[in-house]
Amino acid sequence: MKLASFDIFDTTLLRRCGKPEAVFHILAERLFPNDKDLREAFVVWRKLTKGNTLKDKYDKIDSAFLSFAKKSKEEMMQAEEEAEKDVLIANPSVCKLIGQRRKQGYHIAFISDMYLSSKFLRETLKSCGCYEDNDDIYVSCEHNARKDTGILYKVVRKDLQPTEWIHYGDNMRSDIKMARKNGIRAIHINT
C-alpha cells in the first residue's frame, strides 16, 4: 500500500486564532464571561497542566477551583472541544494535496501528537472536508506513542504496512526529522 500521512494541527487544520494557547483565552471567556479573575486563573492553570488526554488534564483541576467556577470538569472539557472546533479551519492547499494523493492511489492517514481524541479529530476533519470514511487517524494520546519520539510512526508502520510512505507536516523535528529517521519520505509544509 502507498501511504500519504498528514500532520493535523498547523498542517491540515489551522487555528483562526493563531497560536494554540489562544484557544485557552477563548475558552476562559466562554466559561467565565463575567469574572476576569477566574478567566486569568483558568488560563494559567490550563497552560501549565500536563496530561496525555483531555480527561487527564481536567482530572488535575483543583476541587477548590471547581467550587468557585461552578462548572463541572465535563462541562469544561466539552467547552474546550467546542472552542477548538470553532477556531479550526481546513488548510486549502493541504486539502487539495490530500485529494491529489487519493487520486494517485495513496491511502490517507492523519497523525498527531495531541490530547484530543481521534473521534473528535475525525469529526472535525470530516466537517472541514479533509477526511473520508476509509482514512485512518493516529493520535498520540490513544497509542501512548508520539511522533516527536518516532514511536507513533512505528505504530502506523506496523498497522498499515506501507510499501511507500510520504509524510507531510509543519514541525521540523516531529514531522520531518523523526519521520526521516524512521525511513519515511518527509515533506515540510510551511504554514
MOBEL-V149719 format. One record per residue. N is the residue number from 0. RES is the residue in three letters. SS is DSSP state (A for helix, B for strand, O for the rest). PHI is phi as a letter, one per 40 degrees, with the letter a starting at -180 (none if undefined). Layout:
BEGIN
n/res/ss/phi
N/RES/SS/PHI
N/RES/SS/PHI
END
This chain:
BEGIN
n/res/ss/phi
0/MET/O/none
1/LYS/B/c
2/LEU/B/b
3/ALA/B/b
4/SER/B/b
5/PHE/B/b
6/ASP/B/c
7/ILE/O/c
8/PHE/B/c
9/ASP/O/g
10/THR/O/b
11/THR/O/c
12/LEU/B/b
13/LEU/B/b
14/ARG/B/c
15/ARG/O/c
16/CYS/O/c
17/GLY/O/g
18/LYS/O/c
19/PRO/O/d
20/GLU/O/c
21/ALA/A/c
22/VAL/A/c
23/PHE/A/c
24/HIS/A/c
25/ILE/A/c
26/LEU/A/c
27/ALA/A/c
28/GLU/A/c
29/ARG/A/c
30/LEU/A/c
31/PHE/O/b
32/PRO/O/c
33/ASN/O/b
34/ASP/O/b
35/LYS/A/c
36/ASP/A/c
37/LEU/A/c
38/ARG/A/d
39/GLU/A/c
40/ALA/A/c
41/PHE/A/c
42/VAL/A/c
43/VAL/A/c
44/TRP/A/d
45/ARG/A/c
46/LYS/A/c
47/LEU/A/c
48/THR/O/c
49/LYS/O/b
50/GLY/O/i
51/ASN/O/c
52/THR/O/b
53/LEU/A/c
54/LYS/A/c
55/ASP/A/d
56/LYS/A/c
57/TYR/A/c
58/ASP/A/c
59/LYS/O/c
60/ILE/O/c
61/ASP/O/c
62/SER/A/c
63/ALA/A/c
64/PHE/A/c
65/LEU/A/c
66/SER/A/c
67/PHE/A/c
68/ALA/A/c
69/LYS/O/f
70/LYS/O/b
71/SER/O/c
72/LYS/A/d
73/GLU/A/c
74/GLU/A/c
75/MET/A/c
76/MET/A/c
77/GLN/A/c
78/ALA/A/c
79/GLU/A/c
80/GLU/A/c
81/GLU/A/c
82/ALA/A/c
83/GLU/A/c
84/LYS/A/d
85/ASP/A/c
86/VAL/A/c
87/LEU/B/c
88/ILE/B/b
89/ALA/B/c
90/ASN/O/c
91/PRO/A/c
92/SER/A/c
93/VAL/A/c
94/CYS/A/c
95/LYS/A/c
96/LEU/A/c
97/ILE/A/d
98/GLY/A/c
99/GLN/A/c
100/ARG/A/c
101/ARG/A/c
102/LYS/A/c
103/GLN/O/c
104/GLY/O/g
105/TYR/O/c
106/HIS/B/c
107/ILE/B/b
108/ALA/B/b
109/PHE/B/b
110/ILE/B/b
111/SER/B/a
112/ASP/O/c
113/MET/O/a
114/TYR/O/c
115/LEU/O/c
116/SER/O/c
117/SER/A/c
118/LYS/A/c
119/PHE/A/c
120/LEU/A/c
121/ARG/A/d
122/GLU/A/c
123/THR/A/c
124/LEU/A/c
125/LYS/A/c
126/SER/A/c
127/CYS/O/c
128/GLY/O/g
129/CYS/O/b
130/TYR/O/b
131/GLU/O/b
132/ASP/O/d
133/ASN/O/c
134/ASP/O/c
135/ASP/B/b
136/ILE/B/b
137/TYR/B/b
138/VAL/B/b
139/SER/A/d
140/CYS/A/c
141/GLU/A/c
142/HIS/A/b
143/ASN/O/f
144/ALA/O/a
145/ARG/O/b
146/LYS/A/c
147/ASP/A/c
148/THR/A/b
149/GLY/O/g
150/ILE/A/c
151/LEU/A/c
152/TYR/A/c
153/LYS/A/c
154/VAL/A/c
155/VAL/A/c
156/ARG/A/d
157/LYS/A/c
158/ASP/A/c
159/LEU/A/c
160/GLN/O/f
161/PRO/O/c
162/THR/O/c
163/GLU/B/a
164/TRP/B/a
165/ILE/B/b
166/HIS/B/b
167/TYR/B/b
168/GLY/B/a
169/ASP/O/c
170/ASN/O/c
171/MET/A/c
172/ARG/A/c
173/SER/A/c
174/ASP/A/c
175/ILE/A/b
176/LYS/A/d
177/MET/A/c
178/ALA/A/c
179/ARG/A/c
180/LYS/A/c
181/ASN/O/c
182/GLY/O/g
183/ILE/O/b
184/ARG/B/c
185/ALA/B/b
186/ILE/B/b
187/HIS/B/c
188/ILE/O/b
189/ASN/O/c
190/THR/O/b
END
